[in-house]
Amino acid sequence: MRNTRHITQTLVLVAAAALLSSCAAVKKGNYSTSFDPPAKPVTNPSALKVKLSTGAQRVYVMQGNEVLLATPCSVGTASSPTPHGTFRIYSKTANRRRVSSPGAGYPMTFWMEFKSAYGMHWGWVKPYPCTHGCVRLPIASAKKIFNMVPAGTPLIIAASHPEDATVGKSLPVLDDSTLPDPPDSYMMSPKVFEDAARGKIYHY
């Protein structure tokens, strides 16, 4: 009887550990705060360009025809779409805050502007268009792209790109919609930029 009870307890513990492990894996795959894309080094800056697919919600940092980094993103809604066309990233600010209201003061870390009032930057990512036209990136993606891409780099925005059917298909679906918002005291403090410099946001 004692051995049977011991075996049962062991099985329960193993099952619980497996459940917790699977939950942790799901959480890591779902939230942008845990996404950290691999990035190949830039060897020819003159061949750099960035492709943005609004249909697939994907950003690709390209060197010629080679993908150096690929990441999910969030783009503008139908009523406030992310503009299509060929642009250049002409302004970069690592520690930027929103100027206009509502939301004045909210961090828009690793800001990369390509059109007046439009930029790629860190923000909460969802698997559907949800912005006012800017491009939200996971924190680690935003940091890496910001460091890889100099001002003047072309940005090609279209409904789709060939990479959507290759590397884009292997990217995870990120959804921050159930992630609790950090307190305003944190988001309005210098700590948010200190964490961003490490590729992190809050304590997630």
N, C-alpha and C positions, 0 to 999 in steps of 0.2 A: 504493500500500500504506500509506504514511504517513498519507494523508488518511483512508483507511478505518479505520485504527487510532485516529486522533484522534476520528472520528465515534463509533466504538464506545465509547471511553472517556467521551465526553461523554454518550452515552445512558445508560451505567451510572451516572454521577454524578447525572444528572437523575432516574433511577429511584430511586436511593438517597435523594435529597432528598425525593422524593414519598413514599417509604415512611416516612421519619422524620417527615415532616409529618403523615401520616395517623395514625401511632402517637401523636404528641403530641396530636392532636385527640381520639383515643379516650381517652387518659389524662385529658384535661381534662373530657371528658364523663362519665367513670365515677366519678371521685373527688369526694367532697363538698368537699374542700379547695380545689378550683378553681371551685366553684359560687358565683356571686355574683348573687343575684336582683335585678332592677330593683325599685325601691320608689317609689311615688308619695308625695308629701308628705301628712301629716295636716293637714287644714284644719278638722276638726270633731271634736275628741277625744270629745265626748259621744256621737257616733255610731259610735265604734269598737267592734268585736267581733272575736274570733278564732274561726275554725271549724277543727276538726280532724277529718279523715276517717281513721278507723282502717283501713278497707278499702282505700282508695287510698294510704294513708300520705302524706297531703298536709296542709299547714297553709296557711290563707288568712287574711291580715289584711284585714278588711273595714271600710269606712266606709259605713254604710248598706248598699246593694246593690253597691257598687263594690269590686273587689278591688284593694287597694293593694300587696300583696306575696303571692306564692305560692311555696311551697317544698316539695320532698320532705322526708320525715322518717322516723324509725323509731319504731315503737310496741311495746307489750308483746306477749309471746307468749300463746298460748292458756292456758297454766298461770299466767301472771302478767299479765293483760291491763291495758291502759290503761282506766280507768273511763269509762263513757259517762254523759252527762248535761250539765247546764248548771252551770258553775262560774264563779268569778271569780279572776283572777290577783291574789292578795292579798299576795304577798311577792316581792321582787326582790333578788337579790344578784349583782353582776357577777362577783366573784372568790370563788366558793364551791368547797369541796372536799368530797368524800364523807366522811361521818362514820362510817358503819357499815362493818363488815368482811363479806366480803372487799373489798378495794379501797379501804380507808380512806386518805384523802389524795389520791385521784385527782381531778383538776379536773372540775368540773361548771359550767363557765363560763357566764355569762349565765343564771343560774338564775331561773326564773319559776314560783313554786309556786302550784298551784291546788287542791290537796288535801293533807292532811298526808302528807309524804314523797313526794308526786308533783309533778313539775314538768317544764316544757320547759327544755331547756338544750343547750349544745353537746355533741356526741358523735359517734362514728363511725356513719355511716349505711349501712344495707344495704337491699336491695330486698325484704325480708321482715321480719315482726315478730321482734325480737331483744332487746328490753329487758325489765326487770323491772316495767314499767308506766309508767316515765317516757317522755318524748318527746324523742328525740335530733334535733338540728338541725345542718345544716352551719354552720361557724363564722361565715361572713358572714351567713347567714340569722339565726342566733341573735343576733348583734350588732345587726342592723337591727331585728329584732322587739323586742328588749330596749329599744332607744332609742325605738321608735314607740309602744309600748304601756304606758300608766301602770298602776300598781296600781289594782285595781277594775274593770279591763276584763273583760267577759264572755268566757268560753271555752265554746264549744258543741262537745261531743265526741259524734260519732255514727259509725255504720258507713259512712255516705256523706253527701255533700252535693252539691247541684246543680252546684257549681263543678268537681267531679271530671270531668264530661263536657265541660267547656269549657276553662278555663285549666289545669286539672289535667292534662289529656291532653297538653298541649304541654311539660310539664316533663320533664327528662331522667331516666333511671334511674340512680341513684347507687349505687355499690357499693364500700365501703371494705374489703371482706373480704380483699383481697389487698394492701392498703396496709401496709407495714412499720410496726410499732409504734414510736413514738419511745422513746428510752431513759427509764427511770424517773428518772434524774438530771435530765432535762429536765422531765418531767411533774410532778415534785415541787418544782420550783424556781419562783421568782417570774417567770422568763422566760416561762413559759406564759401568764401573765396579761398580760404586756407585749405579747406577740405577739397575744393575743386582742383586746386593745384596738385593734389595727390590722386586725382581721378576718382574722388568719392563725393557723396552728397549725404549729409546728415549721418545717421548711424546705421543705414541699411547695409 
